[in-house]
Amino acid sequence: MRTITVQRTIPAPIEKVFDVLADHANYKTFPGVKDSRLVEEGKPDRNGVGAVRHIVTPGVWFKERITAYERPRRFDYRIIESSLPLEHEGGSVRLESFGGATQVTWTSTMRLKIPVIGGLLTKLAAGKLEQAFGSMLKETERRLAA
């Protein structure tokens, strides 16, 4: 298993940052995401616990279920289906408010279940995910600064 952790401080109120990152159906507006949609609504919020989101990136698709949702401080998710042989222990997006800024910590623990070369491919995939999470947080900052 490999854990990816990305942190970024975004100069915007925690509620606004959370709303951008928890809007599952609109992930398709982020660079590198070809499509996204909310497949099942959660409770009590449509993006809350139990929500299932389907995300398509170049070469890979996956479905994630929201397992924890505490607006505006965190949401957790788990990949429940993927086009890759993926084992996912879970992911979490946690937010902390510091004055008018918000520190976001995004973590995900996964591995590719492929005999012999799985370790190498997991390392490569983790690097791509780290870049993707960083890109999404940078884009969130750009949007909220506009």
ZAMARGU-4260 file (C-alpha; in steps of 0.2 Angstrom, whole numbers, plus 5000, padded with zeros to 4 digits):
<rodrens>
0) 5000/5000/5000 | 5006/5018/4997 | 4999/5033/5005 | 4998/5050/4995 | 4997/5066/5005
5) 4995/5083/4998 | 4994/5099/5008 | 4990/5117/5002 | 4985/5133/5011 | 4971/5142/5001
10) 4968/5160/5005 | 4949/5158/5006 | 4936/5154/5019 | 4934/5136/5024 | 4916/5135/5019
15) 4920/5141/5001 | 4935/5129/4999 | 4924/5114/5006 | 4910/5118/4994 | 4921/5117/4979
20) 4930/5101/4984 | 4914/5092/4989 | 4904/5096/4973 | 4907/5079/4966 | 4897/5081/4950
25) 4908/5096/4945 | 4925/5088/4946 | 4924/5087/4927 | 4928/5106/4927 | 4945/5102/4935
30) 4960/5100/4923 | 4963/5081/4919 | 4945/5076/4923 | 4936/5071/4908 | 4919/5068/4916
35) 4911/5067/4933 | 4894/5064/4940 | 4884/5060/4955 | 4877/5043/4953 | 4869/5041/4970
40) 4864/5055/4982 | 4870/5055/5000 | 4863/5061/5016 | 4859/5073/5024 | 4867/5083/5010
45) 4867/5076/4992 | 4886/5075/4992 | 4886/5068/5010 | 4888/5050/5017 | 4883/5037/5005
50) 4885/5048/4989 | 4893/5039/4975 | 4903/5049/4962 | 4909/5042/4945 | 4925/5050/4939
55) 4933/5048/4922 | 4951/5053/4919 | 4962/5049/4904 | 4963/5030/4903 | 4955/5027/4920
60) 4938/5028/4928 | 4932/5024/4945 | 4917/5025/4957 | 4919/5032/4975 | 4908/5031/4989
65) 4908/5045/5002 | 4910/5037/5019 | 4911/5053/5031 | 4905/5070/5028 | 4907/5084/5041
70) 4904/5101/5032 | 4915/5111/5032 | 4929/5101/5040 | 4931/5085/5030 | 4925/5071/5019
75) 4931/5054/5017 | 4929/5042/5002 | 4933/5024/4996 | 4935/5018/4978 | 4922/5004/4976
80) 4924/5001/4958 | 4938/5005/4945 | 4944/5001/4928 | 4961/4996/4936 | 4964/4982/4948
85) 4965/4994/4962 | 4964/4991/4981 | 4959/5007/4990 | 4960/5008/5009 | 4952/5025/5008
90) 4954/5044/5005 | 4951/5059/5015 | 4950/5078/5012 | 4952/5088/5028 | 4951/5106/5030
95) 4957/5118/5044 | 4953/5136/5045 | 4967/5149/5049 | 4960/5166/5049 | 4954/5169/5032
100) 4964/5155/5024 | 4961/5136/5024 | 4974/5122/5025 | 4968/5107/5015 | 4976/5090/5018
105) 4971/5077/5005 | 4977/5059/5008 | 4973/5042/4999 | 4980/5025/5002 | 4980/5012/4988
110) 4989/4999/4978 | 4988/4991/4961 | 4985/4972/4962 | 4996/4966/4948 | 5007/4952/4950
115) 5026/4955/4949 | 5025/4973/4943 | 5012/4979/4955 | 5024/4988/4967 | 5032/4998/4953
120) 5015/5003/4945 | 5008/5008/4962 | 5023/5020/4964 | 5020/5027/4947 | 5001/5029/4950
125) 5004/5037/4967 | 5015/5050/4958 | 5001/5054/4946 | 4988/5055/4960 | 4999/5067/4970
130) 5000/5078/4954 | 4982/5077/4951 | 4977/5081/4970 | 4989/5096/4969 | 4982/5102/4953
135) 4965/5101/4960 | 4969/5111/4975 | 4979/5124/4965 | 4963/5126/4953 | 4952/5128/4968
140) 4963/5142/4974 | 4963/5150/4957 | 4944/5149/4956 | 4941/5156/4974 | 4953/5171/4970
145) 4944/5176/4955
</rodrens>
